């Protein structure tokens, strides 16, 4: 998708997750970020886009 459409879809997905009661944290769209992860559960999904 074009950047503007991709950002809209990203925000939509994030909003849907929050509406389902999921805890989300968003950074700046399309930014190069360093993040850390603490595994807390039976599985970890690695999504590389």
C-alpha positions as CSV (number, residue, x, y, z in Angstrom):
1,X,0.0,0.0,0.0
2,X,1.0,3.6,-0.4
3,X,2.4,5.1,2.8
4,X,-0.7,7.1,3.6
5,X,-2.9,4.1,3.1
6,X,-0.5,1.9,5.1
7,X,-0.6,4.3,8.0
8,X,-4.4,4.3,7.9
9,X,-4.5,0.5,8.0
10,X,-2.0,0.4,10.8
11,X,-4.1,2.8,12.9
12,X,-7.2,0.8,12.1
13,X,-5.6,-2.5,13.2
14,X,-4.3,-0.9,16.3
15,X,-7.8,0.6,17.1
16,X,-9.4,-2.8,16.6
17,X,-7.0,-4.5,19.0
18,X,-7.7,-1.9,21.6
19,X,-11.5,-2.3,21.2
20,X,-11.0,-6.0,21.8
21,X,-9.3,-5.2,25.2
22,X,-5.8,-5.8,24.0
23,X,-3.0,-3.6,25.4
24,X,-1.2,-1.9,22.6
25,X,1.7,0.6,22.4
26,X,2.4,2.5,19.2
27,X,5.5,4.3,18.1
28,X,5.8,6.7,15.2
29,X,4.6,5.1,12.0
30,X,7.4,4.0,9.7
31,X,10.1,5.0,12.2
32,X,13.2,2.9,12.6
33,X,12.9,1.8,16.3
34,X,14.8,-0.3,18.7
35,X,12.4,-2.3,20.9
36,X,12.8,-5.0,23.6
37,X,10.5,-7.9,24.3
38,X,9.8,-10.0,27.4
39,X,8.3,-13.3,26.5
40,X,5.3,-14.1,28.8
41,X,3.2,-16.9,27.5
42,X,3.2,-20.2,25.8
43,X,4.2,-19.0,22.3
44,X,5.9,-16.0,20.6
45,X,5.1,-15.0,17.1
46,X,7.8,-13.3,15.1
47,X,6.3,-11.1,12.3
48,X,8.7,-9.6,9.9
49,X,7.3,-7.3,7.3
